[in-house]
Each structure stands twice: as structure tokens, then as C-alpha cells.
């Protein structure tokens, strides 16, 4: 604002100086005075326009910087909320999976208990062979279920197949000959 005020004072001072310095203002004398005053006004208008553009550009850049900061803050908060939501969802899924596995294990355990109970009842009622068959089947199924559960949890080491690497064609032929002899 002070720059505009200084420009206005300079135009007024130049106008007063031109009016005081012109000798006669009769007839076309005013025209000789008006042309320099109009030129001074014209250049002052360009100066004011330049100042206004500079000021608006500076404010736009300032607003743009604030906008980018706010945008980054919003993105950061959104990413944090997303991470928090993913963690909560994973916890909920793990909880539900645990409950589901517990229910399934209970049902499987109840089925095996019923099979063992039926086998014991058959032993008592003198269907000895059929009772032993039922007990051994239930025991084998329970053992397989436990083995599969442990292997699924990574408690038992899985064996990896062995890979035979052959480096050259001569080695390949030698290996084939050995396999044929066996």
C-alpha cells in the first residue's frame, strides 16, 4: 500500500512542478502541459499494475504453499487412519478365525469322543473285533488330524525334494548311464 501512496505523491508533485514551470497556459499551451502529464500518468499506471501483479502473485504462492501443507497433512492423517483401520480389521479377522477354529476343534473332538465311546461300548457288549476296529479308526483319524494341524502351524518340518543339478552334457550322459545301470 505504501508503494501505491508514494506513486500517487510522485505523480502529483510532477504535475504541480510542470504547471509551475510552464510559462504561458494560453491556447495550445495547455496541450504542451497535458502531453507530459498524460505520459507520466500512463507510466504510473503501468507501475501500479506491475506492483499489483507482483503482490497478487506473492499471495497466490503463499496460498499455494499453505494448500500443499494442508493437503500433505490431510494425506498423512488419511494414511494413519487407513493403517489403523487395517490393523483393527486384521485383529478382528484373527479373533474371528480363532473362535471359528475353537468351535471346529470342539466339534471334531466331540466326534472323536463319540467314536471312542461307541468303540468302548462295543467292547463292553462283546463285539470285540468291531469295537477294536472302531477304536483304532478313531485313534488313527485323531492322530492324522493332530499331525495335519501341527504341520499347518509349521511345528513339523516339511521335507523338501532334492534337486539334481547337471553342469554339462558329458555329465548328463554319465548320469543317464548310471541311472540305466541301476
C-alpha angles and dihedrals in degrees: 000000000000090000091057091048091051090050092052092050091049092052091049093048091049091048093050091046092051092048092049094046098049110097103208129016098188121124112330091005089092089056090057087052097043096054096061091042091052091048090050090049091047093053091043090054090053090048091051091047090052091050091048093050091049092050094047091047090051091050092047090052090049091050091046090053091050090047092052091049091050091045091052090048091050092048091049092050090047091051091049091049090048091051091047091050092049091051092049091048092049091050091049092048091049091049092050092046090051092051091047092049091048091052092046092048090050091051092047091047091049091050092051091046090052091050092049090046090051090049092049091048090052090051090052093047091053099254086125101163095044090047093052090048091052093046094049092047092050091046092049092048091049091049091049091048092051092046091051091048092051094046090049090053092050094248093126120055114243115225115237121217116251116245120212113213119202116195105193141011092254090055089047092055092047090051092049091051091051091050091050092051092053 
